[in-house]
Amino acid sequence: MLRELCKQYTKLSEEDILELEAIERQLPLFCALFNRDIFIDCIIPGGEYGIIVAHERAASTTYKKAITGEIIKLSYEPAVYDAYQYGKEVQDLKGVTQENKIVKQSATPVRNKRGDVIAVLVYQRDITDSLSKQNRLQSIAHNAQETVQDVITVNDSNILTEEVSDGIIIFDKNLVASFANNEAKNIYKELGFGDQLIGLSLDDLSLDLCLDTKKIVEGELTEHEVVIGHKTLKIRYKVSGKDNPGLVMLLTDITDIKNKEKELVLKSVVVQEMHHRIKNSLQMIVSLLNMQVRCSTNEETIRALQENISRISNISAIHEILSQSESSEQVSICELVEKIRSNILKCAALGHCSIDINIAGDCFLIGGRQAVSIAVIMNELISNSLRHAFPGRESGVIDIILAKGNRFCSISVTDNGVGYDLEKGDTENMGLKIVKTIVNDSLKGKVHISSSAGGTRVIIEFKPE
């Protein structure tokens, strides 16, 4: 079909058409390897329109069928226009497909032996389904393993292999290199190899001294990673069919990815150590305050010291959770509230009164900064209930309900105590002032308080980080 379209819409010579047919034969393998739609576009005389003379669809294509033979308007596909007009490679320009989908296109001019641009080779991907760099590497690896096309002969044209960012080496049936693209040459040159890779065997080009080539040929080994000096390379192998035996080796430099992984691990260790030291420092402060409590005889002073011991202990609990957590930036709210309940019951002087503190609802993660604010809030609300809700009683219940919504989360603390006068209590109670200030300033949330003779309920609403 390519030949007929070129003769109908273009003025290309027989030699030019043969050049494009050689490229067309390479499309299936590289489409499978890189999971992108690939096109060969020719420009119709006049320069305003083009014709798609070849289209190879990827597995993840957005096209319902191949659009070979479709007329394209170059103003809608600036990558194609620029590559043809200026004769330079163009990377990741936005374009509009015939199905009105926004895509990113990379375009490479195709030149004949005289150096004239005769067509444009286009790699295309849908922006809405674009992959992160790491996922894209995984996708390439997957497709390299799964593709079943035979190894192709690239002596006719190497334009496809040169547009690719991975190193590619193709071996013949004797496992001798018959082709290497520029990226592969650059990788080996940096590692101390010479410029000439063609003619070297797989054993010569192996970067792993313990590599068993038999496992590669038999398909048992499809990929591995090699560390050489400061570089980390991911090497993948694709064995061709029996009718045309050979091997394709893809080399991807993943040094930057590995370095970033190491940085993240180191950062996580440092942050966890920081939380551990902060926890130890806060516990030392708690110990000093406990000494002051034992030395004091004034009841009001003792109560004030115990309140601050409870607050500091709960902040310390957050840093303890963070130091032991796999994620140094998030905390399970269930674990946090349970820790606060335990700390308060240890510090509270309940006398003969038996108080049950129940926790129910949803478990979800909150950010480290929000965790500190919520710990102080929960400490104040539970302590207030223990101190004021059950005077003269032998028992009482405090229910804590955690709820996670689509946009907002809420925490309610309800006791079955004696209740209080909202107007009087709100102006005199320091704990509630602390709660309202933190909710408004730190959590950017809301506080709802209701109280009656049957008890008090406080609901905190906030948007999770």
C-alpha positions as CSV (number, residue, x, y, z in Angstrom):
1,M,0.0,0.0,0.0
2,L,2.9,2.3,0.7
3,R,4.1,2.2,-2.9
4,E,0.6,2.9,-4.3
5,L,0.1,5.9,-1.9
6,C,3.5,7.4,-2.7
7,K,2.9,7.1,-6.5
8,Q,-0.6,8.6,-6.1
9,Y,0.1,11.5,-3.8
10,T,3.9,12.3,-4.1
11,K,6.6,12.8,-6.6
12,L,9.1,10.4,-5.0
13,S,11.4,8.4,-7.1
14,E,11.6,4.6,-7.3
15,E,14.7,4.7,-5.2
16,D,13.0,6.8,-2.6
17,I,10.1,4.5,-2.4
18,L,12.4,1.5,-1.9
19,E,14.0,3.4,1.0
20,L,10.6,3.9,2.7
21,E,9.7,0.2,2.1
22,A,12.9,-0.8,3.9
23,I,11.9,1.3,6.9
24,E,8.3,0.0,6.8
25,R,9.6,-3.6,7.3
26,Q,11.2,-2.5,10.6
27,L,8.0,-0.9,12.0
28,P,6.5,-4.0,13.7
29,L,9.5,-4.9,15.9
30,F,10.1,-1.3,17.2
31,C,6.4,-0.7,17.7
32,A,6.3,-3.8,19.9
33,L,9.5,-2.9,21.7
34,F,8.5,0.7,22.6
35,N,4.7,0.4,22.7
36,R,4.1,3.4,20.6
37,D,2.2,4.0,17.4
38,I,4.6,4.6,14.5
39,F,3.8,6.3,11.3
40,I,5.6,7.2,8.0
41,D,4.2,10.5,6.7
42,C,4.9,11.9,3.3
43,I,4.2,15.5,2.3
44,I,1.8,16.2,-0.5
45,P,3.2,18.8,-3.0
46,G,2.1,22.2,-1.8
47,G,3.2,21.7,1.8
48,E,-0.1,22.1,3.5
49,Y,-1.2,18.5,3.7
50,G,0.5,15.1,4.2
51,I,-0.4,11.5,3.6
52,I,0.1,8.6,6.0
53,V,1.8,5.9,3.9
54,A,2.4,3.4,6.8
55,H,1.0,3.0,10.3
56,E,1.9,0.3,12.8
57,R,-0.4,0.2,15.9
58,A,0.9,-0.4,19.4
59,A,-0.7,-2.7,21.9
60,S,-2.0,0.3,23.8
61,T,-3.1,2.2,20.7
62,T,-6.0,4.6,20.8
63,Y,-6.8,3.9,17.2
64,K,-9.6,1.4,16.4
65,K,-7.9,0.6,13.1
66,A,-4.8,1.5,11.1
67,I,-5.2,4.9,9.4
68,T,-2.9,4.3,6.5
69,G,-4.0,6.4,3.6
70,E,-5.5,9.2,5.7
71,I,-4.8,12.8,4.8
72,I,-3.3,15.0,7.6
73,K,-3.3,18.7,7.9
74,L,0.2,19.8,8.9
75,S,-1.0,22.7,11.0
76,Y,-2.5,20.1,13.4
77,E,0.7,18.2,13.7
78,P,3.6,20.7,14.2
79,A,6.1,17.9,14.9
80,V,5.6,16.5,11.4
81,Y,5.8,20.0,9.8
82,D,8.9,21.0,11.7
83,A,10.8,17.8,10.9
84,Y,10.0,18.1,7.2
85,Q,10.5,21.8,6.9
86,Y,13.7,22.2,8.9
87,G,15.1,18.7,8.5
88,K,15.7,18.2,12.2
89,E,14.5,15.8,14.8
90,V,11.6,17.0,16.9
91,Q,10.8,15.7,20.4
92,D,7.4,15.6,22.3
93,L,5.4,18.3,20.5
94,K,1.6,18.2,21.0
95,G,-0.6,17.3,18.1
96,V,-4.3,16.5,17.3
97,T,-5.1,13.1,15.8
98,Q,-7.8,12.4,13.2
99,E,-9.9,11.2,16.2
100,N,-9.5,14.6,17.9
101,K,-7.3,13.2,20.7
102,I,-4.4,15.2,22.1
103,V,-1.1,13.4,21.6
104,K,2.6,14.0,21.9
105,Q,4.7,13.3,18.8
106,S,8.4,12.8,18.2
107,A,9.3,13.1,14.5
108,T,12.5,12.3,12.6
109,P,13.1,13.3,9.0
110,V,13.8,10.5,6.6
111,R,16.5,11.4,4.0
112,N,17.4,9.7,0.7
113,K,21.0,9.1,-0.4
114,R,21.2,12.6,-1.8
115,G,20.3,14.0,1.6
116,D,16.8,15.2,0.6
117,V,13.9,14.8,3.2
118,I,11.5,12.4,1.6
119,A,9.3,11.5,4.6
120,V,8.8,11.9,8.3
121,L,9.0,9.0,10.8
122,V,6.6,9.7,13.7
123,Y,6.5,8.1,17.2
124,Q,3.2,9.0,18.9
125,R,1.7,8.5,22.4
126,D,-1.5,9.6,24.0
127,I,-0.8,12.2,26.7
128,T,-3.7,11.1,28.9
129,D,-2.2,7.7,29.3
130,S,1.5,8.8,29.5
131,L,3.7,6.7,31.8
132,S,6.2,7.8,34.4
133,K,9.8,7.2,33.5
134,Q,10.1,4.1,35.6
135,N,6.8,2.7,34.4
136,R,7.8,3.3,30.9
137,L,11.0,1.3,31.4
138,Q,8.9,-1.5,32.8
139,S,6.6,-1.3,29.8
140,I,9.5,-1.4,27.3
141,A,10.9,-4.4,29.2
142,H,7.6,-6.2,29.1
143,N,7.1,-5.6,25.4
144,A,10.7,-6.6,24.6
145,Q,10.1,-9.9,26.3
146,E,6.6,-10.5,24.8
147,T,7.2,-9.5,21.1
148,V,7.6,-12.5,18.8
149,Q,8.8,-10.8,15.6
150,D,12.1,-12.2,14.1
151,V,15.3,-10.2,14.2
152,I,15.3,-7.8,11.3
153,T,18.1,-6.7,8.9
154,V,18.9,-3.1,9.4
155,N,21.5,-2.6,6.8
156,D,18.9,-0.9,4.5
157,S,18.2,1.9,7.0
158,N,19.0,2.6,10.7
159,I,16.7,5.5,11.3
160,L,14.4,3.6,13.7
161,T,17.2,2.5,15.9
162,E,18.8,5.9,16.0
163,E,15.7,7.6,17.2
164,V,15.5,5.3,20.3
165,S,17.1,6.4,23.6
166,D,18.2,2.8,24.5
167,G,21.3,1.1,23.2
168,I,20.5,-1.6,20.7
169,I,22.8,-4.4,19.5
170,I,21.6,-7.0,17.1
171,F,23.4,-10.4,16.9
172,D,23.2,-12.9,14.1
173,K,22.7,-16.7,14.4
174,N,26.3,-17.1,15.5
175,L,25.8,-14.5,18.3
176,V,28.1,-12.1,16.5
177,A,27.1,-8.4,16.5
178,S,25.8,-7.3,13.1
179,F,24.5,-3.9,14.2
180,A,24.9,-1.4,17.0
181,N,23.1,2.0,17.2
182,N,24.9,5.1,18.3
183,E,23.6,4.9,21.9
184,A,25.0,1.4,22.3
185,K,28.4,2.6,20.9
186,N,28.4,5.6,23.4
187,I,27.6,3.3,26.3
188,Y,30.4,0.9,25.5
189,K,32.8,3.8,24.7
190,E,32.2,5.3,28.2
191,L,33.0,1.8,29.6
192,G,36.4,1.7,27.8
193,F,35.5,-0.3,24.7
194,G,36.5,0.9,21.3
195,D,34.3,2.4,18.6
196,Q,34.0,-0.8,16.6
197,L,31.4,-3.2,18.1
198,I,30.4,-4.9,14.8
199,G,32.0,-8.3,14.5
200,L,32.4,-8.9,18.3
201,S,30.7,-11.9,19.9
202,L,28.1,-11.8,22.7
203,D,30.8,-13.1,25.1
204,D,33.1,-10.2,24.0
205,L,30.3,-7.6,24.6
206,S,29.1,-9.2,27.8
207,L,29.3,-6.8,30.8
208,D,28.9,-9.6,33.3
209,L,31.8,-12.0,33.6
210,C,29.5,-14.7,35.1
211,L,27.0,-14.5,32.2
212,D,25.8,-17.8,30.9
213,T,25.0,-17.2,27.2
214,K,23.3,-20.6,26.9
215,K,20.5,-19.3,29.3
216,I,20.0,-16.3,27.1
217,V,19.8,-18.3,23.9
218,E,17.3,-20.7,25.5
219,G,15.2,-17.8,26.8
220,E,15.8,-18.6,30.5
221,L,17.5,-15.2,31.1
222,T,15.6,-12.3,29.6
223,E,17.0,-9.4,31.7
224,H,19.5,-8.5,34.4
225,E,21.2,-5.5,35.9
226,V,25.0,-4.8,35.8
227,V,27.0,-2.3,37.8
228,I,30.2,-1.1,36.3
229,G,32.1,1.7,38.0
230,H,29.6,4.5,38.5
231,K,27.1,3.2,35.9
232,T,24.1,0.8,36.4
233,L,22.8,-0.7,33.2
234,K,19.6,-2.7,32.7
235,I,20.1,-5.3,29.9
236,R,17.2,-7.1,28.2
237,Y,17.4,-9.8,25.6
238,K,14.9,-10.9,22.9
239,V,15.6,-14.1,21.0
240,S,14.2,-14.3,17.5
241,G,12.4,-17.2,15.9
242,K,13.9,-20.4,14.5
243,D,13.4,-19.3,10.9
244,N,15.7,-16.3,11.3
245,P,17.8,-17.0,14.4
246,G,19.5,-14.2,16.2
247,L,19.3,-12.0,19.3
248,V,18.4,-8.4,20.1
249,M,20.1,-6.8,23.2
250,L,18.7,-3.6,24.7
251,L,20.8,-1.5,27.1
252,T,19.2,1.1,29.3
253,D,21.2,3.4,31.6
254,I,19.3,3.4,34.9
255,T,22.1,5.1,36.9
256,D,20.0,8.1,37.7
257,I,17.1,5.9,38.9
258,K,19.3,3.8,41.1
259,N,21.0,6.9,42.6
260,K,17.6,8.5,43.4
261,E,16.5,5.2,45.0
262,K,19.6,5.3,47.2
263,E,18.9,9.0,48.1
264,L,15.4,8.1,49.1
265,V,16.5,5.2,51.3
266,L,19.2,7.4,52.9
267,K,16.7,10.2,53.5
268,S,14.2,7.8,55.1
269,V,16.9,6.5,57.5
270,V,18.0,10.0,58.4
271,V,14.4,11.2,59.0
272,Q,13.6,8.1,61.1
273,E,16.7,8.7,63.2
274,M,15.7,12.3,63.7
275,H,12.3,11.2,65.0
276,H,14.0,8.7,67.3
277,R,16.2,11.4,68.8
278,I,13.3,13.9,69.2
279,K,11.3,11.2,71.0
280,N,14.3,10.6,73.4
281,S,14.6,14.3,74.1
282,L,10.9,14.7,74.8
283,Q,11.0,11.7,77.1
284,M,13.9,13.3,79.0
285,I,11.8,16.5,79.5
286,V,8.9,14.3,80.8
287,S,11.3,12.7,83.3
288,L,12.4,16.1,84.5
289,L,8.8,17.2,84.9
290,N,8.0,14.0,86.8
291,M,10.8,14.9,89.2
292,Q,9.2,18.3,89.7
293,V,5.9,16.6,90.4
294,R,7.4,14.4,93.1
295,C,9.1,17.4,94.7
296,S,6.0,19.7,94.7
297,T,3.4,19.9,97.5
298,N,1.1,22.4,95.8
299,E,-1.9,20.7,94.3
300,E,-2.4,23.3,91.5
301,T,1.2,23.1,90.5
302,I,1.1,19.3,90.4
303,R,-2.0,19.4,88.2
304,A,-0.4,21.9,85.8
305,L,2.8,19.8,85.6
306,Q,0.8,16.6,85.0
307,E,-1.2,18.3,82.2
308,N,2.0,19.3,80.4
309,I,3.5,15.8,81.0
310,S,0.5,14.3,79.2
311,R,0.9,16.8,76.3
312,I,4.6,16.2,75.8
313,S,4.2,12.4,76.1
314,N,1.6,12.4,73.3
315,I,3.9,14.5,71.0
316,S,6.7,12.0,71.9
317,A,4.4,9.2,70.9
318,I,4.0,10.6,67.4
319,H,7.8,10.7,66.9
320,E,8.0,7.1,68.2
321,I,5.4,6.0,65.7
322,L,7.2,7.9,62.9
323,S,10.6,6.4,63.8
324,Q,9.2,2.9,63.6
325,S,7.0,3.5,60.5
326,E,8.0,2.4,56.9
327,S,6.8,5.9,55.8
328,S,8.5,8.6,57.8
329,E,5.9,11.2,56.7
330,Q,2.5,9.5,57.5
331,V,0.9,8.1,60.6
332,S,-2.0,5.7,61.1
333,I,-4.6,7.7,63.0
334,C,-5.9,4.5,64.8
335,E,-2.4,3.8,66.1
336,L,-2.0,7.4,67.1
337,V,-5.2,7.6,69.1
338,E,-4.6,4.3,70.8
339,K,-1.2,5.5,71.9
340,I,-2.7,8.7,73.3
341,R,-5.4,6.8,75.2
342,S,-2.7,4.6,76.7
343,N,-0.6,7.6,77.7
344,I,-3.5,9.5,79.3
345,L,-4.7,6.5,81.3
346,K,-1.1,6.1,82.7
347,C,-0.9,9.7,83.8
348,A,-4.5,10.4,84.9
349,A,-5.4,10.3,88.5
350,L,-8.8,8.6,88.4
351,G,-9.1,7.6,92.0
352,H,-11.9,5.0,92.4
353,C,-13.6,6.0,89.1
354,S,-13.5,3.4,86.3
355,I,-13.5,5.0,82.9
356,D,-13.8,3.1,79.6
357,I,-12.3,4.8,76.5
358,N,-13.6,3.2,73.3
359,I,-12.1,3.8,69.8
360,A,-14.1,2.9,66.7
361,G,-14.5,3.9,63.0
362,D,-12.2,4.2,60.1
363,C,-8.4,3.7,60.0
364,F,-6.6,6.1,57.7
365,L,-3.3,7.8,57.3
366,I,-2.5,11.4,58.1
367,G,0.5,13.6,57.5
368,G,3.2,14.0,60.2
369,R,2.4,17.7,60.8
370,Q,-1.3,17.0,61.2
371,A,-0.5,14.1,63.5
372,V,1.2,16.5,66.0
373,S,-1.9,18.8,66.0
374,I,-4.4,15.9,66.4
375,A,-2.3,14.4,69.2
376,V,-2.5,17.7,71.2
377,I,-6.3,18.0,70.4
378,M,-7.1,14.5,71.5
379,N,-5.0,14.9,74.6
380,E,-7.0,18.0,75.6
381,L,-10.4,16.6,74.8
382,I,-9.9,13.3,76.6
383,S,-8.2,15.0,79.6
384,N,-11.1,17.5,79.8
385,S,-13.6,14.6,79.9
386,L,-11.7,12.7,82.6
387,R,-11.2,15.9,84.7
388,H,-14.7,17.4,84.5
389,A,-17.3,14.9,83.1
390,F,-17.6,12.4,86.0
391,P,-17.5,14.2,89.3
392,G,-18.5,11.9,92.2
393,R,-19.2,9.0,89.8
394,E,-17.8,5.5,90.0
395,S,-17.7,4.9,86.2
396,G,-18.0,6.6,82.9
397,V,-17.6,6.1,79.1
398,I,-15.7,8.1,76.5
399,D,-16.4,7.1,72.8
400,I,-14.0,8.2,70.1
401,I,-15.2,7.8,66.5
402,L,-12.9,8.2,63.5
403,A,-14.5,8.8,60.1
404,K,-12.9,9.3,56.7
405,G,-15.0,11.0,54.0
406,N,-14.3,11.7,50.3
407,R,-13.0,15.2,51.0
408,F,-13.0,15.7,54.8
409,C,-12.2,13.5,57.9
410,S,-13.8,13.9,61.3
411,I,-13.0,12.9,64.9
412,S,-15.7,12.9,67.5
413,V,-15.2,12.6,71.3
414,T,-18.3,11.9,73.3
415,D,-18.7,11.3,77.0
416,N,-21.7,10.3,79.1
417,G,-20.8,12.7,81.9
418,V,-22.7,15.6,83.5
419,G,-22.3,18.1,80.7
420,Y,-21.5,21.8,81.2
421,D,-22.7,25.3,80.3
422,L,-21.3,26.0,76.9
423,E,-21.1,29.8,77.3
424,K,-19.4,29.7,80.7
425,G,-17.2,26.6,80.0
426,D,-16.1,28.0,76.6
427,T,-14.6,31.1,78.2
428,E,-13.0,29.5,81.2
429,N,-11.7,26.2,79.8
430,M,-8.0,26.5,78.6
431,G,-8.2,23.0,77.0
432,L,-11.0,24.0,74.6
433,K,-9.2,27.3,73.7
434,I,-6.1,25.2,72.8
435,V,-8.3,22.8,70.7
436,K,-10.1,25.7,68.8
437,T,-6.8,27.5,68.1
438,I,-5.1,24.4,66.7
439,V,-8.1,23.3,64.6
440,N,-8.5,26.8,63.1
441,D,-4.8,27.6,62.6
442,S,-3.1,24.3,62.0
443,L,-5.8,22.0,60.6
444,K,-7.8,24.7,58.8
445,G,-10.9,22.8,60.1
446,K,-14.0,23.3,62.2
447,V,-15.0,22.5,65.8
448,H,-18.6,21.6,66.7
449,I,-19.5,21.3,70.5
450,S,-22.7,20.2,72.0
451,S,-23.4,19.5,75.7
452,S,-26.4,18.5,77.9
453,A,-27.1,16.8,81.1
454,G,-26.4,13.5,79.3
455,G,-22.9,14.3,78.3
456,T,-20.7,16.3,75.9
457,R,-19.7,15.8,72.3
458,V,-16.9,17.5,70.4
459,I,-16.5,16.9,66.6
460,I,-13.4,18.0,64.7
461,E,-13.6,18.2,60.9
462,F,-10.5,18.7,58.8
463,K,-9.1,18.0,55.3
464,P,-6.3,15.4,55.3
465,E,-2.9,16.3,53.8
